[in-house]
């Protein structure tokens, strides 16, 4: 499970590995990885949200390669309505930065 978020000053993503314990229906979460970065001056929050989602997705792909025998599903969680709108509406004309990250 990966949660990504961004604000005016920074962006981050946090990755946890969730697994079922020996007790049926009981799960455990282990911290795997996190990363954060400062946002360049003048960038708006939706751009940073898309960049954070892109970085989280790229890192998730790597972890899935490393642990492919163990991981059976993935979940990426974010909270930006604007960047999610950009992702779901690829036909809408946006800047090169947004198109590159979305695709």
N, C-alpha and C positions, 0 to 999 in steps of 0.2 A: 504494500500500500504506500503510495507516494502522495504527499500533500504539497502543493506549491502555492506561493503567494508573493505579492509584490506591493510595495507602497511607493511613496514619493522619494524615499531615500535609499531603499534597499529591496532586493529580491532574494527569495530563498526557496529551497525545497528540502523536504525531510522524508526519508525512506525507512519504513519498518517492515519487518518480515513477520507475518501472522501465521500461526500454525495451531492445529488442534493438539491438545495434550492427550495423555493416556486416558483421562477422564472424558468420556463422550460428551460433546457439546460444550466443553470448556476450552477456550483458546488462550494463547500466550502471544504477546507482541515483543519482538526484539528490535532494538534500534540497529539499523544497518549503516546509514550514511546520511549526511546532510551537507548542504553547500549554500553559501550566500555570497552576495556581491553588492557593491554599491551601484546605484543607478546613475548613469551619466546625467549631468546637469541639463535641465530643460526637457528631458524625456517625460512623456505623460504616463500615468499609471497603467492604462490598458496596454501600451507597448511593452511595459515592463512585465505585465502579467503574461503576455504571449511569450516573451523571451524566457521567463521562468518556466512556463509550461514546456517549451521546446527543450530546455536544458534538463528538466525532470524526465521527459520522455526519452531523451538520448541516454541518460544514465540508467533508466529503467531497462532499456534494451540491452545494455551491457550486462547488467546484473542477471537478466533473464538468460543470456548466453552462458554466463558463469555457473548459474544454478539451475540449468534447464531440467535436470533430472529431479529436482526437488520442488520447484515452483509450478503450480498448476493454473494459476490465474493472477491477474494484476488489476489494480485500481489506481487511477490517478484522480486526485480530488483538487479542485480549485474553486474560487468563489467570484470570479470576475464575469459579470454578465456581458460586458462589452467585448472582451476577448473571446468568450464562448460564442457570441453572436458572429464574430468574424470567422471563427472556425466552422460554424454550421452553415454559413452563407458565402461559399467560395466564389460565387458569381458576382458579388458586390465588389466594385472597384475600390481597392485600398492601395496604400503605398507599397513600394517594393519590399520594405522591411517586413511589413505585416504579411504580404503574400508569401514571401520566402519562409517565414516561420510557420505559417498555417499549413503550407503544402509540405 
